[in-house]
Amino acid sequence: MLFRSMLRLTAFDDSVDEVHGFRPLSACDLASYDGSIQIGGTTALYDGAVNIISSVTQYGSTLSQNAFSVNGIIFVITDGMDNASSADANAVGKALKEAVTSEALESILSVLVGVNVSGDALSLYLNRLRKDAGFNHYIELADADASALSKLATFVSHSIASQSRALGSGGPPPS
C-alpha cells in the first residue's frame, strides 16, 4: 500500500487565504514558508476552520472515489478569539461532523491549538470551542518559544505517523 502524506496550508486573519493547495509533504520545502504568514489584524477563526475541514473532506472524497484509502488530520492554530468570521462555531461543528460521518475519510483527527494563550478568557474560549465543535484535542501553548513549538512539532509528527498506521485498518488510529 502506498502512503503519501499531503499538506494544505491556509492562513487566516480578517480573511482566509490559501498559501498552497494539497501537495505531498515531501515536496514542502521549509524555506519556502518564510514570510508566508503575516501576523496582525482580526481573527476569522471559524471561517478558517470551516475552510480547512471542508477542503479535507472534499479532497478525501475525490481520492476515495478513485480507490484510495484516506485518513485526515486537521490542525487549526490560533492566537485569538474569533472576531471576523461570517461563519459561527456551529458551522465548525457541522463541518467536523460531516468529515467524521462522510464516506470520504476512514478516520479524521482534529486538533485545535492555542498559541500565546496568556489569559483565562482565551483559554476558556478555546476549550469551549474544542468541546462545542467536537475537536479531538486542544493543545495550549502559553508561549510560542522554541521548547513549546518543538513539543507541538513532536505531537504533529506522532499524529501523522499514527494516522498512517491506521490507514486501511477501518478503525481509528492507535493511541
C-alpha positions as CSV (number, residue, x, y, z in Angstrom):
1,M,0.0,0.0,0.0
2,L,1.3,3.4,-0.9
3,F,1.3,6.0,1.8
4,R,1.6,9.7,0.9
5,S,1.2,12.5,3.4
6,M,-0.3,15.6,1.8
7,L,-0.3,19.2,3.2
8,R,-2.6,22.1,2.5
9,L,-1.8,25.3,4.2
10,T,-4.2,28.2,4.8
11,A,-3.7,31.3,6.8
12,F,-6.4,33.5,8.4
13,D,-6.6,36.9,9.8
14,D,-9.6,39.0,8.7
15,S,-9.9,36.7,5.7
16,V,-8.9,33.1,4.8
17,D,-6.0,32.8,2.3
18,E,-4.7,29.5,0.8
19,V,-0.9,29.5,0.9
20,H,-1.0,26.4,-1.2
21,G,-3.3,23.5,-2.0
22,F,-2.7,19.9,-1.2
23,R,0.8,18.8,-2.1
24,P,3.0,15.9,-1.0
25,L,4.6,16.6,2.4
26,S,8.0,15.6,0.9
27,A,7.6,18.4,-1.7
28,C,7.2,21.1,1.0
29,D,10.4,22.9,1.5
30,L,10.5,24.7,4.9
31,A,12.4,27.6,3.5
32,S,9.5,28.4,1.1
33,Y,7.3,29.2,4.1
34,D,9.4,32.1,5.3
35,G,7.1,35.1,5.4
36,S,4.0,33.2,4.2
37,I,2.1,34.0,7.3
38,Q,1.6,37.6,8.4
39,I,0.6,38.3,12.0
40,G,-1.9,41.0,12.8
41,G,-5.4,42.1,12.1
42,T,-8.5,40.4,13.2
43,T,-9.2,36.7,13.5
44,A,-11.5,34.8,11.2
45,L,-11.1,31.6,13.2
46,Y,-14.4,30.0,12.4
47,D,-14.1,30.7,8.6
48,G,-10.5,29.3,8.6
49,A,-11.6,26.2,10.5
50,V,-14.6,25.5,8.2
51,N,-12.4,26.1,5.1
52,I,-9.7,23.6,6.1
53,I,-12.2,21.0,7.4
54,S,-14.4,21.2,4.3
55,S,-11.4,21.0,2.0
56,V,-10.0,17.8,3.7
57,T,-13.5,16.2,3.4
58,Q,-13.8,17.2,-0.3
59,Y,-10.3,16.1,-1.2
60,G,-10.8,12.9,0.7
61,S,-14.0,12.2,-1.2
62,T,-12.2,12.8,-4.5
63,L,-9.4,10.4,-3.5
64,S,-11.8,7.8,-2.2
65,Q,-13.8,7.9,-5.4
66,N,-10.5,7.0,-7.2
67,A,-10.0,3.9,-5.0
68,F,-7.6,5.5,-2.5
69,S,-7.9,5.0,1.3
70,V,-7.8,8.3,3.1
71,N,-7.3,9.5,6.7
72,G,-7.1,13.1,7.6
73,I,-5.6,15.3,10.2
74,I,-6.6,18.9,10.8
75,F,-4.7,21.4,12.8
76,V,-6.3,24.8,13.5
77,I,-3.7,27.1,15.1
78,T,-4.8,30.5,16.5
79,D,-3.6,33.1,18.9
80,G,-7.0,34.7,19.5
81,M,-10.8,34.5,19.6
82,D,-12.9,34.8,16.5
83,N,-13.9,38.3,15.7
84,A,-14.1,38.4,11.9
85,S,-15.9,35.3,10.6
86,S,-19.1,35.1,8.7
87,A,-19.5,31.5,10.0
88,D,-20.1,30.7,13.6
89,A,-18.9,27.9,16.0
90,N,-21.9,25.8,14.9
91,A,-20.6,25.8,11.4
92,V,-17.3,24.5,12.6
93,G,-19.0,21.7,14.4
94,K,-21.2,20.9,11.4
95,A,-18.1,20.7,9.2
96,L,-16.3,18.4,11.6
97,K,-19.4,16.2,11.9
98,E,-19.6,15.9,8.1
99,A,-16.0,15.0,7.9
100,V,-16.5,12.2,10.6
101,T,-19.7,10.8,9.1
102,S,-18.9,11.1,5.4
103,E,-17.6,8.2,3.5
104,A,-14.7,10.3,2.3
105,L,-12.3,9.5,5.2
106,E,-11.6,6.3,7.1
107,S,-10.8,8.5,10.2
108,I,-10.1,12.1,11.0
109,L,-8.1,13.6,13.8
110,S,-8.9,17.3,14.6
111,V,-6.6,19.4,16.8
112,L,-7.2,23.0,18.0
113,V,-4.0,24.7,19.1
114,G,-4.0,28.0,21.1
115,V,-0.7,29.8,20.8
116,N,0.5,32.5,23.2
117,V,-2.5,31.8,25.4
118,S,-1.9,34.2,28.3
119,G,-5.3,34.6,30.0
120,D,-8.2,32.7,31.4
121,A,-10.6,34.2,28.9
122,L,-8.9,32.9,25.8
123,S,-8.2,29.6,27.4
124,L,-11.8,29.1,28.4
125,Y,-13.0,30.3,25.0
126,L,-10.8,27.8,23.1
127,N,-11.6,24.9,25.4
128,R,-15.3,25.6,24.9
129,L,-14.8,25.7,21.1
130,R,-13.0,22.4,21.3
131,K,-15.8,20.8,23.2
132,D,-18.7,22.5,21.3
133,A,-17.3,22.0,17.8
134,G,-16.0,18.5,18.5
135,F,-12.3,18.8,18.0
136,N,-10.5,15.7,19.3
137,H,-7.8,17.6,21.1
138,Y,-6.9,21.1,22.3
139,I,-3.3,22.0,22.9
140,E,-2.5,25.2,24.7
141,L,0.9,26.9,24.3
142,A,1.5,29.7,26.8
143,D,4.4,30.9,24.8
144,A,5.5,30.3,21.2
145,D,9.1,29.6,22.3
146,A,11.4,27.0,20.9
147,S,10.6,24.4,23.6
148,A,6.8,24.7,23.2
149,L,7.0,24.7,19.4
150,S,9.3,21.6,19.5
151,K,6.7,19.8,21.6
152,L,4.0,20.8,19.2
153,A,6.1,19.5,16.2
154,T,6.6,16.2,18.0
155,F,2.9,15.9,18.6
156,V,2.2,16.7,14.9
157,S,4.8,14.1,13.8
158,H,3.4,11.4,16.0
159,S,-0.1,12.2,14.8
160,I,0.8,11.8,11.2
161,A,2.6,8.5,11.9
162,S,-0.5,7.3,13.9
163,Q,-2.9,8.2,11.1
164,S,-0.7,6.5,8.6
165,R,-0.6,3.3,10.6
166,A,-4.4,3.3,10.9
167,L,-4.9,3.7,7.2
168,G,-6.6,0.6,5.7
169,S,-7.5,-0.8,9.1
170,G,-11.0,0.6,9.0
171,G,-10.6,1.9,12.5
172,P,-9.3,4.9,14.4
173,P,-5.6,5.4,14.8
174,P,-3.8,3.6,17.6
175,S,-3.3,5.8,20.7
